[in-house]
Amino acid sequence: MAGAMLEGALAAAQELRGEEAGAARGGAGLARNLGIKIGSAIVTLFFVLVFNFFLFRVLPADPARNLARGTTLTATQMAAINKTYGLGLPLPAQFWNYLVQTFHGNLGISFEYHIGVSQVIGSALWPTILLVGTSTVLSTVIGVWIGIRGGWNRGSTFDKTSTAINNTLYAMPDFWLGMVLLIVFASKWFIFPEGGMHSFGGGGTGLAGINDLLWHLTLPCIVLTLVYLAEYSLVMRSSLIDELGSDYLLTARAKGLRDAMVRRRHAVPNALLPSITLIMLNLGFVISGAITTETVFSWPGLGLLSYNALNFPDYPVLEGAFLLFSAAVIAANLIADLLLTVLDPRVRQA
């Protein structure tokens, strides 16, 4: 009897040590995956910095003459422009200064506004965050809900109708949808303003100012919401349908769980993983300013700023905006990878 008890205790101790070793290996694997992903993001960002420099400093024939916009300048005036904007130094020196200044948050001086690029981009950042943030929340909540309901009730009237509408919206260019809404609701019915972020004169203060801001925000927000909720809905629907035949759902039903409980606790959490990745990646792309939507509605964000800088052309602003957009995409991609690594053990063990 004592020997059997001793053997049982030894077996339990060995099993415990095995579990601890497995947990340690799992933790080490998770840390290694996180380190690799963060390192890859840093390397990618450095590549973007290098590409960004050569794209806007080397490819243009002569940024100083482009700044003059066809005006005849003397050699002294050209030298002054080159000195002011740091264009007269040898290319390696320009690149080194660019790296140092970028890491200190100095993105140069705007050709058009004659102030720091960081200040120019900073003034356009809040309108873009407001527009993108509002539309992202709405499109995510509505799109995922439609996808869950349609995928769980595959073949129903709701599923067929929502899928048809989502396919139409997904194939529809956002700038075209924006122009249609602008023509109908602003030019014909005069329900919403034709563009801008505030009414002429500022739109008032307090509650009146907030109402005026929301009035101008409605149409561009509807455009981005409709375009992206269609994508989220289709992906969520497809992911949920793929999960419907899984063994763990059959096991959950066999245990007597209600259908709503099976959907909420088992099917939806697993089907959400592809949607999380898509939402995070799209957030990185949408934060680039939704250039076409902001241009159509004259929304004073990063998109409209980039469009105007391209027309000028204002190379320092384009350089800074491109860097910000790229960093947003890289950051969103990294966050999506980290979330999947934490949420999905299969990714952690890969």
Stockholm file with secondary structure:
# STOCKHOLM 1.0

chainA/1-350         MAGAMLEGALAAAQELRGEEAGAARGGAGLARNLGIKIGSAIVTLFFVLVFNFFLFRVLPADPARNLARGTTLTATQMAAINKTYGLGLPLPAQFWNYLVQTFHGNLGISFEYHIGVSQVIGSALWPTILLVGTSTVLSTVIGVWIGIRGGWNRGSTFDKTSTAINNTLYAMPDFWLGMVLLIVFASKWFIFPEGGMHSFGGGGTGLAGINDLLWHLTLPCIVLTLVYLAEYSLVMRSSLIDELGSDYLLTARAKGLRDAMVRRRHAVPNALLPSITLIMLNLGFVISGAITTETVFSWPGLGLLSYNALNFPDYPVLEGAFLLFSAAVIAANLIADLLLTVLDPRVRQA
#=GR chainA/1-350 SS CHHHHHHHHHHHHHHHHHHHHHHHHHHHHHHHHHHHHHHHHHHHHHHHHHHHHHHHHTSSSCHHHHHHTTCCCCHHHHHHHHHHHTCSSCHHHHHHHHHHHHHTTCCCBCTTTCSBHHHHHHHHHHHHHHHHHHHHHHHHHHHHHHHHHHHHTTTSHHHHHHHHHHHHHHTSCHHHHHHHHHIIIIIISCSSCSSCSSCTTCCCSHHHHHHHHHHHHHHHHHHHHHHHHHHHHHHHHHHHHHHTTCHHHHHHHHTTCCHHHHIIIIIHHHHHHHHHHHHHHHHHHHTTCCHHHHHHTTCTTHHHHHHHHHHTTCHHHHHHHHHHHHHHHHHHHHHHHHHHHHHCHHHHHC
#=GC SS_cons         CHHHHHHHHHHHHHHHHHHHHHHHHHHHHHHHHHHHHHHHHHHHHHHHHHHHHHHHHTSSSCHHHHHHTTCCCCHHHHHHHHHHHTCSSCHHHHHHHHHHHHHTTCCCBCTTTCSBHHHHHHHHHHHHHHHHHHHHHHHHHHHHHHHHHHHHTTTSHHHHHHHHHHHHHHTSCHHHHHHHHHIIIIIISCSSCSSCSSCTTCCCSHHHHHHHHHHHHHHHHHHHHHHHHHHHHHHHHHHHHHHTTCHHHHHHHHTTCCHHHHIIIIIHHHHHHHHHHHHHHHHHHHTTCCHHHHHHTTCTTHHHHHHHHHHTTCHHHHHHHHHHHHHHHHHHHHHHHHHHHHHCHHHHHC
//
